[in-house]
Amino acid sequence: AQSVTQPDIHITVSEGASLELRCNYSYGATPYLFWYVQSPGQGLQLLLKYFSGDTLVQGIKGFEAEFKRSQSSFNLRKPSVHWSDAAEYFCAVGDYTDKLIFGTGTRLQVFP
Amino acid sequence: NAGVTQTPKFQVLKTGQSMTLQCAQDMNHEYMSWYRQDPGMGLRLIHYSVGAGITDQGEVPNGYNVSRSTTEDFPLRLLSAAPSQTSVYFCASSLGLARRAETQYFGPGTRLLVL
């Protein structure tokens, strides 16, 4: 069965600093990979997704992620973080069984 | 479009009571799913449906029932509530299947407390 690991439970960065959130997956074939963001008290919103083609994926709000098959990773990056980016970020993997499996999330705190 | 709506927003139950969490979408989406969110556990898939009349189990289906009689609605039933079911429940829908990497649209959530 597929699984997703987000090794960082909580990350703190200063506003304007760069950001990288880690995501590792376990799946035998080419996975479908997603990053979602959840603001406090809200539902989840899609940031970006990968299913084929270019391994560097651009998303909303200035985020990007790179699929690295050799490392089974799909890390999320942003060159300059804004205070409004403070939220919880979830990586997810989907497969041919139609299930979408989420990681445990990384909470991002941004200091001014 | 209202998107994905969930009712109620908040509910308190006593152990052993039953209730139904409602979920509706007005986007004509085939795929609908229910997740529960618990601290440190992320979102875990309870049940999902790939179309009217078709449902299947996710990671944590025990204690929950679903049905999909229409495209728009996907209610989640708790047959006999237990304190372990205290959680925040999210409903989501997408145009197609997870296997096609379709974007899922999430409702605002239902916060459930079982005493």
Boltz contact constraints between the chains, C-beta under 6 A:
constraints:
  - contact:
      token1: [A, 32]
      token2: [B, 101]
      max_distance: 6.0
  - contact:
      token1: [A, 43]
      token2: [B, 90]
      max_distance: 6.0
  - contact:
      token1: [A, 43]
      token2: [B, 106]
      max_distance: 6.0
  - contact:
      token1: [A, 43]
      token2: [B, 107]
      max_distance: 6.0
  - contact:
      token1: [A, 43]
      token2: [B, 108]
      max_distance: 6.0
  - contact:
      token1: [A, 43]
      token2: [B, 109]
      max_distance: 6.0
  - contact:
      token1: [A, 44]
      token2: [B, 106]
      max_distance: 6.0
  - contact:
      token1: [A, 46]
      token2: [B, 103]
      max_distance: 6.0
  - contact:
      token1: [A, 49]
      token2: [B, 101]
      max_distance: 6.0
  - contact:
      token1: [A, 51]
      token2: [B, 101]
      max_distance: 6.0
  - contact:
      token1: [A, 94]
      token2: [B, 98]
      max_distance: 6.0
  - contact:
      token1: [A, 96]
      token2: [B, 99]
      max_distance: 6.0
  - contact:
      token1: [A, 98]
      token2: [B, 50]
      max_distance: 6.0
  - contact:
      token1: [A, 98]
      token2: [B, 97]
      max_distance: 6.0
  - contact:
      token1: [A, 98]
      token2: [B, 98]
      max_distance: 6.0
  - contact:
      token1: [A, 98]
      token2: [B, 99]
      max_distance: 6.0
  - contact:
      token1: [A, 99]
      token2: [B, 45]
      max_distance: 6.0
  - contact:
      token1: [A, 100]
      token2: [B, 98]
      max_distance: 6.0
  - contact:
      token1: [A, 102]
      token2: [B, 42]
      max_distance: 6.0
  - contact:
      token1: [A, 102]
      token2: [B, 43]
      max_distance: 6.0
  - contact:
      token1: [A, 103]
      token2: [B, 42]
      max_distance: 6.0
  - contact:
      token1: [A, 104]
      token2: [B, 42]
      max_distance: 6.0
  - contact:
      token1: [A, 105]
      token2: [B, 42]
      max_distance: 6.0
